Amino acid sequence: VEKRIQTAHYSGVILLGHSFGGRIAALIASRRPSWLTKLVLYGAPVIYRPTASVQARIAIAKIVKPLLPTRSSGNSELDIADKKGLGAIFRRVVPFDLTAELPSIAAPTLLLWGENDTAVPLAIARESKELIKGSELKILPGAGHNAHLENPTLFAGMVNRFIQT
């Protein structure tokens, strides 16, 4: 994305990134603030804060894994990535944390989050709002991680209102 924007000499760019795409959009916004006029981060795991249970599973897996005959991690997504030879990339991408980069985002930023997002909890949105100066947090009531599918009218309305103001 960054290369495409640079090569095409776009100006007045508005980036919208959902989930992992939000990480990419936030990284670009922090590195190239002059390119963007607006940024929308939607259910974006830009901050890595694993729960205590996730931290415990990781610690146990590191101890137990060498002792087991099977190579299953207990995480189906990681197991699929391992089978495809992408496990090392998966292990680097999941904990990728943009906490230090978020204060560099200068574009007006809308943080859109589903009220019931379990993939990227609201705590991440709230912490992101504190780190991105002047950002605005809008919570989609009753929605989860894919609010654009659950309530597309409300989602589109919030994005349109932000872009036009």
LOPANU-288665 format. One line per 3 residues: their letters; for each residue x, y, z of N, C-alpha, C. Coordinates in steps of 0.02 Angstrom, whole numbers. Layout:
N
A) X,Y,Z,X,Y,Z,X,Y,Z | ...;
***
This chain:
165
VEK) 42,-59,0,0,0,0,44,62,0 | 94,62,43,138,121,48,172,135,-19 | 197,82,-51,230,91,-116,182,117,-169;
RIQ) 121,91,-167,71,112,-217,55,187,-209 | 46,209,-147,32,280,-135,90,323,-159 | 151,302,-143,210,340,-162,219,342,-238;
TAH) 211,285,-270,221,280,-342,169,320,-380 | 107,317,-358,53,352,-393,48,426,-375 | 86,447,-326,86,517,-304,16,540,-284;
YSG) -19,497,-249,-85,515,-224,-78,572,-173 | -129,612,-168,-131,663,-116,-200,661,-84 | -204,685,-24,-268,686,11,-295,616,25;
VIL) -251,570,42,-269,500,52,-310,491,116 | -363,452,110,-402,430,168,-393,354,172 | -365,331,227,-356,259,236,-407,233,286;
LGH) -436,176,270,-479,139,315,-451,70,321 | -436,50,382,-408,-17,393,-447,-54,446 | -467,-115,429,-503,-159,475,-457,-214,498;
SFG) -457,-227,563,-419,-282,593,-345,-275,575 | -316,-327,544,-245,-322,527,-231,-266,477 | -279,-253,433,-272,-196,387,-267,-130,423;
GRI) -297,-126,483,-291,-66,524,-221,-57,550 | -188,-113,565,-117,-108,585,-76,-77,529 | -88,-101,469,-51,-75,411,-66,-1,400;
AAL) -130,17,403,-149,87,394,-118,132,448 | -118,108,511,-89,147,565,-14,155,557 | 19,103,534,91,107,523,107,158,468;
IAS) 70,155,413,80,204,359,67,274,385 | 12,283,422,-5,349,448,49,376,495 | 81,332,532,133,355,578,198,371,542;
RRP) 211,336,487,273,346,449,268,403,398 | 210,412,370,200,461,316,141,508,332 | 146,546,385,89,587,406,66,637,353;
SWL) 110,660,311,90,710,261,47,681,205 | 45,616,198,6,585,144,-69,584,159 | -87,582,222,-156,569,240,-195,631,259;
TKL) -258,632,239,-303,684,264,-347,656,319 | -360,591,317,-402,559,368,-381,485,374 | -396,457,433,-381,387,448,-439,358,486;
VLY) -460,298,465,-512,262,501,-483,194,520 | -480,182,585,-457,117,611,-517,82,641 | -529,23,617,-590,-12,635,-573,-82,661;
GAP) -584,-92,726,-569,-156,757,-496,-176,745 | -451,-127,749,-381,-137,730,-338,-153,791 | -304,-210,790,-260,-229,846,-193,-194,844;
VIY) -195,-128,849,-134,-88,844,-92,-91,907 | -123,-113,961,-88,-121,1025,-93,-194,1044 | -38,-224,1063,-38,-295,1083,-38,-300,1158;
RPT) -94,-321,1185,-101,-330,1257,-133,-398,1269 | -93,-452,1267,-123,-518,1277,-152,-524,1348 | -207,-560,1352,-238,-571,1417,-194,-616,1459;
ASV) -207,-618,1523,-168,-661,1569,-174,-734,1548 | -233,-755,1525,-241,-825,1504,-200,-840,1441 | -196,-792,1395,-154,-802,1335,-81,-805,1355;
QAR) -60,-761,1399,10,-762,1422,26,-829,1456 | -20,-854,1495,-9,-919,1529,-5,-976,1478 | -49,-975,1428,-47,-1028,1376,19,-1026,1337;
IAI) 44,-967,1323,107,-960,1287,164,-988,1329 | 165,-971,1392,218,-995,1437,216,-1071,1443 | 156,-1099,1452,149,-1172,1458,169,-1206,1393;
AKI) 149,-1177,1336,166,-1207,1271,241,-1210,1261 | 277,-1159,1283,350,-1158,1275,383,-1214,1315 | 353,-1230,1372,381,-1283,1414,361,-1352,1389;
VKP) 298,-1360,1371,271,-1426,1354,285,-1447,1282 | 286,-1401,1236,293,-1417,1165,351,-1463,1149 | 411,-1451,1176,467,-1495,1160,458,-1567,1185;
LLP) 413,-1576,1233,402,-1642,1262,350,-1683,1226 | 310,-1650,1184,255,-1684,1150,277,-1713,1083 | 250,-1773,1065,266,-1802,1000,232,-1764,942;
TRS) 174,-1734,956,139,-1696,904,164,-1624,903 | 159,-1593,847,182,-1524,840,125,-1474,844 | 66,-1495,867,9,-1449,873,23,-1397,926;
SGN) 6,-1335,911,16,-1280,958,-45,-1270,1003 | -101,-1300,984,-163,-1287,1020,-200,-1227,992 | -169,-1192,944,-199,-1135,911,-209,-1155,838;
SEL) -271,-1162,816,-284,-1188,749,-256,-1142,694 | -259,-1076,704,-232,-1030,654,-156,-1037,648 | -123,-1044,704,-51,-1053,704,-32,-1120,673;
DIA) -70,-1173,688,-57,-1239,659,-63,-1237,583 | -114,-1202,558,-122,-1195,485,-63,-1157,455 | -43,-1104,489,15,-1065,464,77,-1108,464;
DKK) 87,-1148,517,145,-1193,520,145,-1242,462 | 87,-1271,447,82,-1320,393,98,-1289,325 | 85,-1224,319,99,-1189,256,168,-1158,255;
GLG) 207,-1169,308,274,-1141,311,275,-1068,331 | 220,-1044,359,214,-973,376,212,-961,451 | 227,-1012,490,223,-1006,563,268,-952,591;
AIF) 328,-945,565,374,-894,590,346,-824,578 | 316,-813,520,286,-748,505,228,-735,553 | 185,-786,561,128,-780,606,150,-760,676;
RRV) 203,-792,700,228,-778,768,255,-707,775 | 278,-677,721,302,-607,723,245,-557,714 | 195,-575,674,140,-529,658,92,-520,717;
VPF) 72,-575,748,21,-571,801,42,-523,857 | 103,-527,883,120,-481,938,146,-413,915 | 141,-397,851,166,-333,826,128,-276,860;
DLT) 164,-233,894,135,-181,936,154,-112,911 | 105,-70,899,117,-3,872,110,52,926 | 113,32,989,104,81,1042,150,142,1033;
AEL) 213,131,1018,261,186,1011,248,229,949 | 217,200,898,204,237,836,140,277,837 | 91,257,877,26,290,875,28,365,888;
PSI) 70,390,934,73,463,944,98,502,883 | 128,468,835,152,501,774,98,512,722 | 40,484,734,-15,491,686,-43,562,692;
AAP) -41,599,636,-62,669,637,-130,679,603 | -151,633,561,-214,640,525,-273,633,573 | -327,671,561,-387,660,600,-406,585,596;
TLL) -417,555,653,-426,482,656,-492,464,689 | -528,419,656,-589,391,684,-574,319,703 | -587,303,766,-581,234,790,-652,206,794;
LWG) -667,157,754,-733,125,753,-726,56,784 | -769,41,832,-763,-24,866,-832,-52,880 | -838,-117,871,-898,-152,891,-900,-158,967;
END) -956,-144,996,-964,-146,1069,-944,-215,1097 | -958,-267,1058,-946,-336,1081,-888,-369,1044 | -840,-330,1021,-783,-358,985,-740,-399,1033;
TAV) -738,-464,1022,-696,-507,1065,-627,-519,1033 | -621,-507,968,-557,-516,935,-509,-459,954 | -534,-398,957,-495,-340,977,-539,-300,1026;
PLA) -530,-312,1090,-574,-282,1140,-573,-206,1141 | -628,-178,1166,-635,-106,1172,-578,-73,1211 | -547,-109,1256,-491,-81,1294,-436,-58,1247;
IAR) -426,-94,1192,-375,-75,1142,-396,-9,1109 | -460,-3,1094,-485,59,1063,-475,119,1110 | -492,108,1172,-486,163,1221,-413,184,1231;
ESK) -369,136,1235,-298,152,1242,-271,186,1179 | -294,163,1121,-274,194,1057,-297,267,1054 | -358,280,1078,-384,349,1079,-339,394,1121;
ELI) -313,369,1175,-269,409,1218,-202,423,1183 | -180,377,1141,-114,384,1109,-116,424,1044 | -173,424,1010,-179,460,946,-213,527,961;
KGS) -173,579,959,-197,646,978,-257,666,935 | -309,688,969,-369,714,934,-412,660,902 | -398,597,915,-439,545,884,-508,542,916;
ELK) -553,512,879,-623,507,900,-641,433,902 | -672,410,955,-693,340,962,-769,336,956 | -792,296,910,-864,282,902,-874,207,911;
ILP) -921,190,954,-935,120,969,-1000,100,936 | -998,45,899,-1058,21,865,-1095,-26,913 | -1153,-5,938,-1189,-44,989,-1209,-113,964;
GAG) -1198,-163,1006,-1218,-231,991,-1176,-267,939 | -1128,-232,909,-1088,-261,855,-1025,-294,881 | -999,-341,842,-937,-375,859,-880,-349,816;
HNA) -835,-394,797,-776,-376,759,-791,-358,687 | -846,-382,661,-864,-370,591,-927,-328,585 | -927,-272,618,-987,-229,620,-1008,-206,550;
HLE) -961,-202,504,-977,-181,436,-1024,-232,403 | -1023,-294,426,-1068,-345,401,-1131,-350,444 | -1123,-338,508,-1179,-344,555,-1228,-286,551;
NPT) -1201,-226,540,-1243,-167,535,-1212,-119,484 | -1214,-138,419,-1180,-99,368,-1205,-27,361 | -1268,-15,374,-1295,52,367,-1265,99,420;
LFA) -1265,76,482,-1236,117,535,-1161,127,524 | -1127,73,506,-1055,77,493,-1040,129,438 | -1074,122,382,-1063,168,325,-1080,240,344;
GMV) -1133,249,382,-1153,316,403,-1100,349,446 | -1071,311,493,-1019,338,536,-957,357,496 | -938,313,450,-879,327,408,-892,388,364;
NRF) -950,391,332,-966,448,288,-968,513,327 | -999,513,385,-1002,574,425,-931,599,442 | -888,553,461,-819,571,480,-782,599,419;
IQT) -789,566,362,-753,589,302,-777,658,279 | -841,670,285,-869,734,260,-861,792,308 | -842,779,371,-834,835,417,-762,856,421;
***
